[in-house]
Amino acid sequence: MASKRATINDVASLAGVSIATASKALNGRQDVRAATRERVLAAAAELSFQPNALARGLLSGQTRTVGLLTSDSVGRFGIPVLLGAEDAFGAGEMAVLLCDARGDAIREQHHLRALLSRRVDGLIVVGESTNPRPSVSKDLPVPVVYAYAASQDPEDVSFVPDDVGSAMMAVNHLLALGRRRIAHITGPTHYKAAQDRAEGFRLALAEAGVEQAGQTLSGVWSQRWGRHAAEMLLMAEPEIDAVFCGSDQIAAGFVEAARERGRRVPDDIAVVGYDNWEVLSTETRPALTTVDMNLELLGRTAAQHLFAAIDGRATPGVHKMPCHLVIRDSTSPPGVS
């Protein structure tokens, strides 16, 4: 027969204190003497006492639940962020309610109302791109943290990848390999990610005193665009020896077209991608050197700062998270593979 589950009454009785004092000690309240707290905690440990989440929530005013609201219906960037956040929430014994607005503002408002009706303690809003998005924080009774896409309100708490610094890191890698005729192919100019990566590309070359090879080519985030851009670039700038691509899709398309034109990667042209989307980055031949945005870490960090905001310690502003370069076979010094 299963043993009876210990209650707070049992803990209080064993520790020789009132139920109110036991509750204060177990919830970390400061108005309990250290010796009394130690006695209560020792009693709880001896009895294998597990606090009832509902009762604890009623005492603290918290439900120990949070909402995750995403607009990334494809999930390419949103899912890693959500996984990282969920890891942190699980470690903090928080339940998670996930809603997908699918990029629809009306659906998003519906989900916000639904989450608030569930009395969530806070929200993480995950964007579908790094383009700043409208704030939903105004008049909400709970704290909100924005991940991947920053809020347009500077007073909100936002976490985004450092695309400028990461692009500089990628270009500096090419420069360190001795590459000097470096071109740039990227995505649509209305994406902040494309703008920031192009800016990082420009800054790295300027710091090294190296001229860009050709003009920046902007198109859609696709392999098809990568192939088309490669044909244009190799015709206009046949002497290029490296290309920094704004995404792995573009990089994979470039490698394919370069091979068809008899250009060897990395011997003749070193190629760096962006995103570390392993479906492409590890399967392209040669495997792509690429920037990894550390999205799971970004999600975990956003969740940790939501905890802080729930405790009244919000950290307003846009926080740029460092990325890292994954070096694979598509980059090497000239003539070395």
BALOBA-1460 file (C-alpha; in Angstrom, 3 decimals):
// residues 337
<rec num="1" residu="m" x="0.000" y="0.000" z="0.000"/>
<rec num="2" residu="a" x="1.378" y="3.409" z="-0.941"/>
<rec num="3" residu="s" x="2.470" y="5.554" z="2.013"/>
<rec num="4" residu="k" x="0.474" y="8.683" z="2.763"/>
<rec num="5" residu="r" x="1.881" y="11.813" z="1.124"/>
<rec num="6" residu="a" x="3.280" y="14.261" z="3.662"/>
<rec num="7" residu="t" x="1.447" y="17.568" z="4.093"/>
<rec num="8" residu="i" x="2.601" y="20.945" z="5.348"/>
<rec num="9" residu="n" x="0.785" y="20.123" z="8.599"/>
<rec num="10" residu="d" x="3.141" y="17.138" z="9.030"/>
<rec num="11" residu="v" x="6.189" y="19.312" z="8.364"/>
<rec num="12" residu="a" x="5.032" y="21.966" z="10.823"/>
<rec num="13" residu="s" x="4.324" y="19.348" z="13.491"/>
<rec num="14" residu="l" x="7.719" y="17.661" z="13.098"/>
<rec num="15" residu="a" x="9.551" y="20.999" z="13.124"/>
<rec num="16" residu="g" x="7.561" y="22.242" z="16.114"/>
<rec num="17" residu="v" x="6.292" y="25.402" z="14.397"/>
<rec num="18" residu="s" x="2.982" y="26.772" z="13.184"/>
<rec num="19" residu="i" x="1.699" y="26.016" z="9.688"/>
<rec num="20" residu="a" x="2.151" y="29.707" z="8.755"/>
<rec num="21" residu="t" x="5.806" y="29.658" z="9.840"/>
<rec num="22" residu="a" x="6.438" y="26.417" z="7.952"/>
<rec num="23" residu="s" x="4.902" y="27.941" z="4.827"/>
<rec num="24" residu="k" x="7.058" y="31.059" z="5.120"/>
<rec num="25" residu="a" x="10.222" y="28.981" z="5.576"/>
<rec num="26" residu="l" x="9.459" y="26.729" z="2.604"/>
<rec num="27" residu="n" x="8.720" y="29.723" z="0.359"/>
<rec num="28" residu="g" x="11.995" y="31.471" z="1.235"/>
<rec num="29" residu="r" x="10.425" y="34.384" z="3.097"/>
<rec num="30" residu="q" x="12.945" y="36.539" z="4.959"/>
<rec num="31" residu="d" x="10.840" y="37.047" z="8.119"/>
<rec num="32" residu="v" x="11.843" y="33.623" z="9.502"/>
<rec num="33" residu="r" x="14.848" y="33.062" z="11.756"/>
<rec num="34" residu="a" x="17.665" y="31.068" z="10.166"/>
<rec num="35" residu="a" x="17.531" y="28.338" z="12.835"/>
<rec num="36" residu="t" x="13.771" y="27.949" z="12.364"/>
<rec num="37" residu="r" x="14.117" y="27.787" z="8.570"/>
<rec num="38" residu="e" x="16.785" y="25.085" z="8.846"/>
<rec num="39" residu="r" x="14.534" y="23.070" z="11.191"/>
<rec num="40" residu="v" x="11.599" y="23.331" z="8.777"/>
<rec num="41" residu="l" x="13.712" y="22.371" z="5.758"/>
<rec num="42" residu="a" x="15.179" y="19.411" z="7.624"/>
<rec num="43" residu="a" x="11.671" y="18.223" z="8.543"/>
<rec num="44" residu="a" x="10.529" y="18.617" z="4.918"/>
<rec num="45" residu="a" x="13.494" y="16.583" z="3.713"/>
<rec num="46" residu="e" x="12.899" y="13.846" z="6.298"/>
<rec num="47" residu="l" x="9.255" y="13.554" z="5.240"/>
<rec num="48" residu="s" x="10.035" y="13.839" z="1.478"/>
<rec num="49" residu="f" x="7.573" y="16.702" z="1.407"/>
<rec num="50" residu="q" x="6.639" y="18.058" z="-2.061"/>
<rec num="51" residu="p" x="4.726" y="21.367" z="-2.036"/>
<rec num="52" residu="n" x="1.397" y="21.321" z="-3.825"/>
<rec num="53" residu="a" x="1.766" y="23.580" z="-6.884"/>
<rec num="54" residu="l" x="-1.817" y="24.860" z="-6.697"/>
<rec num="55" residu="a" x="-1.585" y="25.692" z="-3.026"/>
<rec num="56" residu="r" x="1.792" y="27.361" z="-3.505"/>
<rec num="57" residu="g" x="0.362" y="29.398" z="-6.357"/>
<rec num="58" residu="l" x="-2.554" y="30.578" z="-4.233"/>
<rec num="59" residu="l" x="-0.147" y="31.685" z="-1.512"/>
<rec num="60" residu="s" x="2.254" y="33.495" z="-3.866"/>
<rec num="61" residu="g" x="-0.270" y="34.856" z="-6.353"/>
<rec num="62" residu="q" x="1.559" y="32.996" z="-9.145"/>
<rec num="63" residu="t" x="0.323" y="30.101" z="-11.261"/>
<rec num="64" residu="r" x="3.799" y="28.860" z="-12.269"/>
<rec num="65" residu="t" x="2.687" y="28.920" z="-15.907"/>
<rec num="66" residu="v" x="4.042" y="31.037" z="-18.761"/>
<rec num="67" residu="g" x="2.912" y="31.645" z="-22.312"/>
<rec num="68" residu="l" x="5.037" y="31.208" z="-25.436"/>
<rec num="69" residu="l" x="3.564" y="33.104" z="-28.375"/>
<rec num="70" residu="t" x="5.180" y="32.588" z="-31.776"/>
<rec num="71" residu="s" x="4.510" y="33.877" z="-35.283"/>
<rec num="72" residu="d" x="6.999" y="31.547" z="-36.980"/>
<rec num="73" residu="s" x="4.613" y="28.971" z="-38.433"/>
<rec num="74" residu="v" x="7.456" y="27.327" z="-40.404"/>
<rec num="75" residu="g" x="9.513" y="26.955" z="-37.238"/>
<rec num="76" residu="r" x="12.925" y="27.238" z="-38.879"/>
<rec num="77" residu="f" x="14.091" y="29.838" z="-36.340"/>
<rec num="78" residu="g" x="11.264" y="29.790" z="-33.809"/>
<rec num="79" residu="i" x="11.541" y="26.130" z="-32.801"/>
<rec num="80" residu="p" x="15.164" y="26.307" z="-31.512"/>
<rec num="81" residu="v" x="14.273" y="29.455" z="-29.544"/>
<rec num="82" residu="l" x="11.207" y="27.729" z="-28.092"/>
<rec num="83" residu="l" x="13.204" y="24.604" z="-27.182"/>
<rec num="84" residu="g" x="15.768" y="26.689" z="-25.317"/>
<rec num="85" residu="a" x="13.061" y="28.618" z="-23.478"/>
<rec num="86" residu="e" x="11.212" y="25.421" z="-22.575"/>
<rec num="87" residu="d" x="14.422" y="23.944" z="-21.137"/>
<rec num="88" residu="a" x="14.782" y="26.923" z="-18.817"/>
<rec num="89" residu="f" x="11.117" y="26.860" z="-17.816"/>
<rec num="90" residu="g" x="11.312" y="23.138" z="-17.089"/>
<rec num="91" residu="a" x="14.342" y="23.677" z="-14.862"/>
<rec num="92" residu="g" x="12.369" y="26.346" z="-13.044"/>
<rec num="93" residu="e" x="9.362" y="24.003" z="-12.660"/>
<rec num="94" residu="m" x="7.164" y="26.224" z="-14.841"/>
<rec num="95" residu="a" x="4.395" y="24.886" z="-17.061"/>
<rec num="96" residu="v" x="4.354" y="26.234" z="-20.640"/>
<rec num="97" residu="l" x="1.384" y="27.120" z="-22.842"/>
<rec num="98" residu="l" x="2.343" y="27.426" z="-26.525"/>
<rec num="99" residu="c" x="0.336" y="29.429" z="-29.083"/>
<rec num="100" residu="d" x="1.086" y="29.996" z="-32.791"/>
<rec num="101" residu="a" x="-0.300" y="33.226" z="-34.259"/>
<rec num="102" residu="r" x="0.908" y="32.269" z="-37.762"/>
<rec num="103" residu="g" x="1.822" y="35.865" z="-38.495"/>
<rec num="104" residu="d" x="-1.797" y="37.023" z="-38.075"/>
<rec num="105" residu="a" x="-2.359" y="40.052" z="-35.813"/>
<rec num="106" residu="i" x="-5.988" y="39.143" z="-35.047"/>
<rec num="107" residu="r" x="-5.038" y="35.570" z="-34.147"/>
<rec num="108" residu="e" x="-2.241" y="36.964" z="-31.959"/>
<rec num="109" residu="q" x="-4.683" y="39.140" z="-29.989"/>
<rec num="110" residu="h" x="-6.973" y="36.129" z="-29.536"/>
<rec num="111" residu="h" x="-4.094" y="34.065" z="-28.146"/>
<rec num="112" residu="l" x="-3.038" y="36.886" z="-25.825"/>
<rec num="113" residu="r" x="-6.535" y="37.054" z="-24.347"/>
<rec num="114" residu="a" x="-6.612" y="33.267" z="-23.972"/>
<rec num="115" residu="l" x="-3.233" y="33.177" z="-22.208"/>
<rec num="116" residu="l" x="-4.198" y="35.987" z="-19.847"/>
<rec num="117" residu="s" x="-7.436" y="34.163" z="-19.018"/>
<rec num="118" residu="r" x="-5.246" y="31.247" z="-17.911"/>
<rec num="119" residu="r" x="-3.480" y="33.656" z="-15.518"/>
<rec num="120" residu="v" x="0.018" y="33.101" z="-16.919"/>
<rec num="121" residu="d" x="2.802" y="34.727" z="-14.911"/>
<rec num="122" residu="g" x="4.559" y="36.078" z="-18.025"/>
<rec num="123" residu="l" x="4.984" y="35.798" z="-21.783"/>
<rec num="124" residu="i" x="7.738" y="35.219" z="-24.308"/>
<rec num="125" residu="v" x="6.934" y="36.491" z="-27.798"/>
<rec num="126" residu="v" x="9.015" y="34.857" z="-30.556"/>
<rec num="127" residu="g" x="9.288" y="36.605" z="-33.934"/>
<rec num="128" residu="e" x="9.392" y="35.050" z="-37.393"/>
<rec num="129" residu="s" x="12.339" y="37.270" z="-38.435"/>
<rec num="130" residu="t" x="14.656" y="39.752" z="-36.737"/>
<rec num="131" residu="n" x="12.584" y="42.682" z="-38.045"/>
<rec num="132" residu="p" x="11.391" y="44.713" z="-35.008"/>
<rec num="133" residu="r" x="7.765" y="44.008" z="-34.231"/>
<rec num="134" residu="p" x="4.966" y="45.991" z="-32.522"/>
<rec num="135" residu="s" x="4.942" y="45.780" z="-28.755"/>
<rec num="136" residu="v" x="2.132" y="43.875" z="-27.036"/>
<rec num="137" residu="s" x="3.280" y="44.832" z="-23.539"/>
<rec num="138" residu="k" x="1.171" y="47.968" z="-23.078"/>
<rec num="139" residu="d" x="-1.637" y="47.487" z="-20.552"/>
<rec num="140" residu="l" x="-0.757" y="43.793" z="-20.027"/>
<rec num="141" residu="p" x="-0.752" y="42.784" z="-16.352"/>
<rec num="142" residu="v" x="2.242" y="40.427" z="-16.776"/>
<rec num="143" residu="p" x="5.839" y="40.936" z="-17.973"/>
<rec num="144" residu="v" x="6.761" y="40.164" z="-21.587"/>
<rec num="145" residu="v" x="10.131" y="39.248" z="-23.112"/>
<rec num="146" residu="y" x="10.708" y="39.323" z="-26.883"/>
<rec num="147" residu="a" x="12.987" y="36.766" z="-28.537"/>
<rec num="148" residu="y" x="14.548" y="36.769" z="-32.026"/>
<rec num="149" residu="a" x="12.486" y="39.810" z="-33.085"/>
<rec num="150" residu="a" x="12.956" y="42.884" z="-30.905"/>
<rec num="151" residu="s" x="10.024" y="44.973" z="-29.733"/>
<rec num="152" residu="q" x="9.722" y="48.403" z="-31.300"/>
<rec num="153" residu="d" x="9.418" y="49.807" z="-27.770"/>
<rec num="154" residu="p" x="12.915" y="50.363" z="-26.293"/>
<rec num="155" residu="e" x="11.471" y="49.994" z="-22.791"/>
<rec num="156" residu="d" x="10.622" y="46.349" z="-23.476"/>
<rec num="157" residu="v" x="13.040" y="43.448" z="-22.902"/>
<rec num="158" residu="s" x="14.289" y="41.951" z="-26.188"/>
<rec num="159" residu="f" x="16.915" y="39.362" z="-27.169"/>
<rec num="160" residu="v" x="18.211" y="39.139" z="-30.749"/>
<rec num="161" residu="p" x="21.238" y="37.588" z="-32.484"/>
<rec num="162" residu="d" x="24.162" y="39.936" z="-33.126"/>
<rec num="163" residu="d" x="24.044" y="39.804" z="-36.925"/>
<rec num="164" residu="v" x="26.469" y="42.709" z="-37.455"/>
<rec num="165" residu="g" x="29.151" y="41.247" z="-35.203"/>
<rec num="166" residu="s" x="28.630" y="37.754" z="-36.591"/>
<rec num="167" residu="a" x="28.991" y="38.894" z="-40.190"/>
<rec num="168" residu="m" x="32.243" y="40.621" z="-39.228"/>
<rec num="169" residu="m" x="33.429" y="37.359" z="-37.645"/>
<rec num="170" residu="a" x="32.642" y="35.444" z="-40.844"/>
<rec num="171" residu="v" x="34.453" y="37.924" z="-43.091"/>
<rec num="172" residu="n" x="37.442" y="38.086" z="-40.741"/>
<rec num="173" residu="h" x="37.681" y="34.311" z="-41.054"/>
<rec num="174" residu="l" x="37.932" y="34.656" z="-44.837"/>
<rec num="175" residu="l" x="40.506" y="37.435" z="-44.511"/>
<rec num="176" residu="a" x="42.575" y="35.317" z="-42.108"/>
<rec num="177" residu="l" x="42.679" y="32.607" z="-44.788"/>
<rec num="178" residu="g" x="44.272" y="35.076" z="-47.187"/>
<rec num="179" residu="r" x="41.165" y="35.758" z="-49.269"/>
<rec num="180" residu="r" x="41.045" y="39.309" z="-50.642"/>
<rec num="181" residu="r" x="38.458" y="39.320" z="-53.482"/>
<rec num="182" residu="i" x="35.411" y="38.800" z="-51.307"/>
<rec num="183" residu="a" x="31.825" y="39.188" z="-52.567"/>
<rec num="184" residu="h" x="28.492" y="39.266" z="-50.760"/>
<rec num="185" residu="i" x="25.169" y="37.666" z="-51.730"/>
<rec num="186" residu="t" x="22.222" y="38.082" z="-49.400"/>
<rec num="187" residu="g" x="18.444" y="38.148" z="-48.944"/>
<rec num="188" residu="p" x="15.762" y="40.823" z="-49.423"/>
<rec num="189" residu="t" x="16.828" y="44.316" z="-48.373"/>
<rec num="190" residu="h" x="13.663" y="44.856" z="-46.304"/>
<rec num="191" residu="y" x="14.857" y="42.198" z="-43.854"/>
<rec num="192" residu="k" x="16.849" y="43.606" z="-40.942"/>
<rec num="193" residu="a" x="18.920" y="40.421" z="-40.970"/>
<rec num="194" residu="a" x="20.065" y="41.158" z="-44.538"/>
<rec num="195" residu="q" x="20.783" y="44.786" z="-43.664"/>
<rec num="196" residu="d" x="22.784" y="43.916" z="-40.542"/>
<rec num="197" residu="r" x="24.788" y="41.148" z="-42.210"/>
<rec num="198" residu="a" x="25.645" y="43.457" z="-45.105"/>
<rec num="199" residu="e" x="26.714" y="46.111" z="-42.597"/>
<rec num="200" residu="g" x="28.966" y="43.659" z="-40.769"/>
<rec num="201" residu="f" x="30.442" y="42.572" z="-44.103"/>
<rec num="202" residu="r" x="31.189" y="46.190" z="-45.019"/>
<rec num="203" residu="l" x="32.710" y="47.033" z="-41.626"/>
<rec num="204" residu="a" x="35.050" y="44.020" z="-41.620"/>
<rec num="205" residu="l" x="36.380" y="44.835" z="-45.077"/>
<rec num="206" residu="a" x="36.772" y="48.518" z="-44.181"/>
<rec num="207" residu="e" x="38.752" y="47.680" z="-41.030"/>
<rec num="208" residu="a" x="41.060" y="45.447" z="-43.103"/>
<rec num="209" residu="g" x="41.436" y="48.051" z="-45.857"/>
<rec num="210" residu="v" x="40.090" y="45.603" z="-48.447"/>
<rec num="211" residu="e" x="37.742" y="46.574" z="-51.286"/>
<rec num="212" residu="q" x="34.564" y="44.563" z="-51.827"/>
<rec num="213" residu="a" x="34.501" y="42.445" z="-54.969"/>
<rec num="214" residu="g" x="31.553" y="43.662" z="-57.037"/>
<rec num="215" residu="q" x="28.270" y="44.949" z="-55.648"/>
<rec num="216" residu="t" x="26.163" y="43.273" z="-52.944"/>
<rec num="217" residu="l" x="23.556" y="41.093" z="-54.654"/>
<rec num="218" residu="s" x="20.174" y="40.925" z="-52.900"/>
<rec num="219" residu="g" x="17.358" y="38.488" z="-53.645"/>
<rec num="220" residu="v" x="15.140" y="35.952" z="-51.900"/>
<rec num="221" residu="w" x="16.342" y="33.531" z="-49.233"/>
<rec num="222" residu="s" x="16.586" y="30.516" z="-51.553"/>
<rec num="223" residu="q" x="18.959" y="28.135" z="-53.306"/>
<rec num="224" residu="r" x="17.532" y="29.251" z="-56.630"/>
<rec num="225" residu="w" x="18.602" y="32.829" z="-55.891"/>
<rec num="226" residu="g" x="22.019" y="31.548" z="-54.805"/>
<rec num="227" residu="r" x="22.470" y="29.803" z="-58.163"/>
<rec num="228" residu="h" x="21.268" y="32.815" z="-60.135"/>
<rec num="229" residu="a" x="23.464" y="35.216" z="-58.165"/>
<rec num="230" residu="a" x="26.466" y="32.933" z="-58.672"/>
<rec num="231" residu="e" x="26.012" y="33.066" z="-62.447"/>
<rec num="232" residu="m" x="25.836" y="36.874" z="-62.408"/>
<rec num="233" residu="l" x="28.726" y="37.274" z="-60.003"/>
<rec num="234" residu="l" x="31.101" y="34.837" z="-61.700"/>
<rec num="235" residu="m" x="30.433" y="36.500" z="-65.035"/>
<rec num="236" residu="a" x="30.972" y="40.042" z="-63.711"/>
<rec num="237" residu="e" x="33.753" y="39.268" z="-61.205"/>
<rec num="238" residu="p" x="35.592" y="36.139" z="-62.388"/>
<rec num="239" residu="e" x="38.539" y="36.819" z="-60.049"/>
<rec num="240" residu="i" x="36.604" y="36.479" z="-56.797"/>
<rec num="241" residu="d" x="38.175" y="34.110" z="-54.282"/>
<rec num="242" residu="a" x="35.535" y="34.155" z="-51.530"/>
<rec num="243" residu="v" x="31.822" y="34.765" z="-50.984"/>
<rec num="244" residu="f" x="29.968" y="35.560" z="-47.790"/>
<rec num="245" residu="c" x="26.340" y="34.486" z="-48.187"/>
<rec num="246" residu="g" x="23.482" y="35.812" z="-46.051"/>
<rec num="247" residu="s" x="21.972" y="32.341" z="-45.543"/>
<rec num="248" residu="d" x="22.827" y="28.666" z="-45.962"/>
<rec num="249" residu="q" x="20.195" y="28.364" z="-48.692"/>
<rec num="250" residu="i" x="21.949" y="31.016" z="-50.760"/>
<rec num="251" residu="a" x="25.346" y="29.475" z="-50.025"/>
<rec num="252" residu="a" x="24.206" y="25.994" z="-51.110"/>
<rec num="253" residu="g" x="22.886" y="27.404" z="-54.380"/>
<rec num="254" residu="f" x="26.120" y="29.304" z="-54.980"/>
<rec num="255" residu="v" x="28.265" y="26.202" z="-54.425"/>
<rec num="256" residu="e" x="26.133" y="24.220" z="-56.857"/>
<rec num="257" residu="a" x="26.364" y="26.861" z="-59.609"/>
<rec num="258" residu="a" x="30.079" y="27.438" z="-59.058"/>
<rec num="259" residu="r" x="30.735" y="23.720" z="-59.454"/>
<rec num="260" residu="e" x="28.776" y="23.686" z="-62.732"/>
<rec num="261" residu="r" x="31.010" y="26.508" z="-64.011"/>
<rec num="262" residu="g" x="34.177" y="24.594" z="-63.123"/>
<rec num="263" residu="r" x="35.059" y="26.596" z="-59.996"/>
<rec num="264" residu="r" x="36.248" y="24.518" z="-57.069"/>
<rec num="265" residu="v" x="35.090" y="25.187" z="-53.510"/>
<rec num="266" residu="p" x="37.117" y="25.921" z="-51.450"/>
<rec num="267" residu="d" x="40.245" y="25.755" z="-53.655"/>
<rec num="268" residu="d" x="39.186" y="28.556" z="-56.009"/>
<rec num="269" residu="i" x="36.402" y="30.168" z="-53.977"/>
<rec num="270" residu="a" x="35.835" y="29.913" z="-50.240"/>
<rec num="271" residu="v" x="32.172" y="30.096" z="-49.210"/>
<rec num="272" residu="v" x="30.614" y="31.028" z="-45.854"/>
<rec num="273" residu="g" x="26.889" y="30.685" z="-45.162"/>
<rec num="274" residu="y" x="24.660" y="31.823" z="-42.307"/>
<rec num="275" residu="d" x="22.137" y="30.085" z="-39.967"/>
<rec num="276" residu="n" x="23.817" y="26.646" z="-39.624"/>
<rec num="277" residu="w" x="20.657" y="25.009" z="-40.925"/>
<rec num="278" residu="e" x="22.078" y="21.497" z="-40.802"/>
<rec num="279" residu="v" x="19.706" y="20.137" z="-43.454"/>
<rec num="280" residu="l" x="21.815" y="22.226" z="-45.852"/>
<rec num="281" residu="s" x="25.032" y="23.095" z="-44.056"/>
<rec num="282" residu="t" x="26.107" y="19.513" z="-43.406"/>
<rec num="283" residu="e" x="24.659" y="17.964" z="-46.584"/>
<rec num="284" residu="t" x="26.088" y="20.428" z="-49.120"/>
<rec num="285" residu="r" x="29.294" y="19.199" z="-50.733"/>
<rec num="286" residu="p" x="31.608" y="20.481" z="-49.458"/>
<rec num="287" residu="a" x="29.925" y="21.017" z="-46.088"/>
<rec num="288" residu="l" x="29.389" y="24.680" z="-45.360"/>
<rec num="289" residu="t" x="31.305" y="26.884" z="-42.993"/>
<rec num="290" residu="t" x="28.483" y="28.937" z="-41.489"/>
<rec num="291" residu="v" x="27.360" y="31.207" z="-38.660"/>
<rec num="292" residu="d" x="25.313" y="29.532" z="-35.928"/>
<rec num="293" residu="m" x="23.024" y="32.002" z="-34.140"/>
<rec num="294" residu="n" x="22.885" y="29.972" z="-30.892"/>
<rec num="295" residu="l" x="19.086" y="30.176" z="-30.935"/>
<rec num="296" residu="e" x="18.523" y="27.677" z="-28.131"/>
<rec num="297" residu="l" x="20.827" y="29.732" z="-25.904"/>
<rec num="298" residu="l" x="18.925" y="32.849" z="-26.948"/>
<rec num="299" residu="g" x="15.665" y="31.172" z="-25.916"/>
<rec num="300" residu="r" x="17.064" y="30.020" z="-22.567"/>
<rec num="301" residu="t" x="18.405" y="33.498" z="-21.851"/>
<rec num="302" residu="a" x="15.068" y="35.086" z="-22.721"/>
<rec num="303" residu="a" x="13.338" y="32.680" z="-20.324"/>
<rec num="304" residu="q" x="15.801" y="33.444" z="-17.523"/>
<rec num="305" residu="h" x="15.168" y="37.152" z="-17.971"/>
<rec num="306" residu="l" x="11.426" y="36.525" z="-17.896"/>
<rec num="307" residu="f" x="11.958" y="34.893" z="-14.494"/>
<rec num="308" residu="a" x="13.769" y="38.061" z="-13.418"/>
<rec num="309" residu="a" x="10.978" y="40.253" z="-14.768"/>
<rec num="310" residu="i" x="8.362" y="38.194" z="-12.913"/>
<rec num="311" residu="d" x="10.386" y="38.858" z="-9.735"/>
<rec num="312" residu="g" x="10.374" y="42.596" z="-10.499"/>
<rec num="313" residu="r" x="13.896" y="42.744" z="-11.951"/>
<rec num="314" residu="a" x="13.243" y="43.519" z="-15.621"/>
<rec num="315" residu="t" x="16.187" y="44.330" z="-17.920"/>
<rec num="316" residu="p" x="14.832" y="46.756" z="-20.555"/>
<rec num="317" residu="g" x="16.476" y="47.235" z="-23.934"/>
<rec num="318" residu="v" x="17.583" y="45.219" z="-26.940"/>
<rec num="319" residu="h" x="20.189" y="42.658" z="-25.898"/>
<rec num="320" residu="k" x="22.371" y="41.310" z="-28.726"/>
<rec num="321" residu="m" x="23.390" y="37.700" z="-28.273"/>
<rec num="322" residu="p" x="26.734" y="36.438" z="-29.644"/>
<rec num="323" residu="c" x="26.789" y="33.837" z="-32.411"/>
<rec num="324" residu="h" x="29.622" y="31.466" z="-33.344"/>
<rec num="325" residu="l" x="31.282" y="30.322" z="-36.556"/>
<rec num="326" residu="v" x="31.095" y="26.610" z="-37.426"/>
<rec num="327" residu="i" x="34.092" y="25.897" z="-39.654"/>
<rec num="328" residu="r" x="33.639" y="23.112" z="-42.181"/>
<rec num="329" residu="d" x="35.046" y="22.187" z="-45.601"/>
<rec num="330" residu="s" x="33.881" y="25.138" z="-47.710"/>
<rec num="331" residu="t" x="36.645" y="27.423" z="-46.460"/>
<rec num="332" residu="s" x="40.429" y="27.043" z="-46.568"/>
<rec num="333" residu="p" x="43.449" y="29.105" z="-47.700"/>
<rec num="334" residu="p" x="43.647" y="29.565" z="-51.506"/>
<rec num="335" residu="g" x="44.619" y="26.381" z="-53.314"/>
<rec num="336" residu="v" x="44.296" y="24.193" z="-50.196"/>
<rec num="337" residu="s" x="41.437" y="21.716" z="-49.735"/>
